[in-house]
Structure formats: C-alpha cells, structure tokens
Amino acid sequence: MNDIEDNPRPNGQLCLQIQAMPRDTNPEGAIYSGWLVSQMDLAAAMLARRATNGRVATVSMESMAFMVPVSIGDCLGFYGEVVGQGRSSLTIRIEVWKPSREDANELCKVTDGSIVLVAIDERGRTRPIPA
C-alpha cells in the first residue's frame, strides 16, 4: 500500500478474521498489543502451513508500528503473502486492517510486519519445503 493512495487496500490473501473482545484489553482498556501480535503469528502460520504442506514454527518477527488504535468490537482482517522463500523457510508479510469508524466500507491499516517461519517434520526438525 502506498501511503498517498486515496483508497488503500490490503496486499495478500485474507488468512484470519477476528473481532477484538473485552478480554483482549490491557489494564487501561485498550486492545493489548501482544494479543494483536499473537493473531498475526497465527495468520502467518496458517498461510505457511498451506505453502509448505505441513508443520511450521516461527523463527522471528520484524519490528512493527501501530498506525491506528484497535477498539473492542473492531473486526480485524489479517492479510498475508509470501515475500521470500529459502530451502526450509518462508518470510510472510502480514497486514492487519479494520473498517474505518467513519465509513465501514473504507478500510484502514492497523499494522504490518514480516514473520519468518521454518518448515518442520514430526520431530520438530527442519525439513525442506516441497517444490
């Protein structure tokens, strides 16, 4: 997405959609950022499992910036795309979007980040990604 676009849209495919609930708030009543990061990890893992045809484990996450706040009741869409592949690893870019408070047909970006996952076998050992 280009920051100067008039009608920004998510990149990638919808991997997860979830509503922020009261249990997901911090002591100040805001949605806990750790909850949001864990949902991003779930979305990336779902895409990686399909792409690698099996189990995966998260290796690292790139830094993130939170662009707009998330409130209780917001419906969040987690969009992912594979942006890099090694012999056994994938880098997946996750974008989180929500409907605008002013116009439900308009989306606004909440955050994004890259997550590196590695394909693993039944014993938890690294395995090559099938061609």
Helices and strands as residue ranges (DSSP letters): E 13-19, G 22-24, H 33-52, E 56-61, E 75-85, E 89-99, E 107-119
